[in-house]
């Protein structure tokens, strides 16, 4: 299901065919530079399953981000409640994203996150933290 479209992008539910891209970005040292570790394919698959489950149960989480013209996945973007005490209070809402490196520096995150915040702001979400490119 397509959740939101911008001029160049589509924010949508995950597809099974997105798994290779999801694994790629979670294993890439540049993408994961500010995270505790990179993930194996099995760990990435489990994380994608968890993202799908959260979206299915709550309508809230990290959605696939794809090019609008081709539906090629390029990463993900969305909102999530954190569990990062003592750094942030539990339940803090963050906006987060990850893109495959080959899609960096094209303004995709700016375009998608601005549209996403316009869509979710009326829901009362207060964003306190940004993710990484």
HELIX and SHEET records of a PDB file:
HELIX    1   1 UNK A   16  UNK A   18  5                                   3    
HELIX    2   2 UNK A   19  UNK A   27  1                                   9    
HELIX    3   3 UNK A   41  UNK A   58  1                                  18    
HELIX    4   4 UNK A  101  UNK A  103  5                                   3    
HELIX    5   5 UNK A  108  UNK A  121  1                                  14    
SHEET    1   A 6 UNK A   2  UNK A   5  0                                        
SHEET    2   A 6 UNK A   9  UNK A  12 -1                                        
SHEET    3   A 6 UNK A  62  UNK A  67 -1                                        
SHEET    4   A 6 UNK A  73  UNK A  81 -1                                        
SHEET    5   A 6 UNK A  93  UNK A  99 -1                                        
SHEET    6   A 6 UNK A 127  UNK A 130  1                                        
END                                                                             
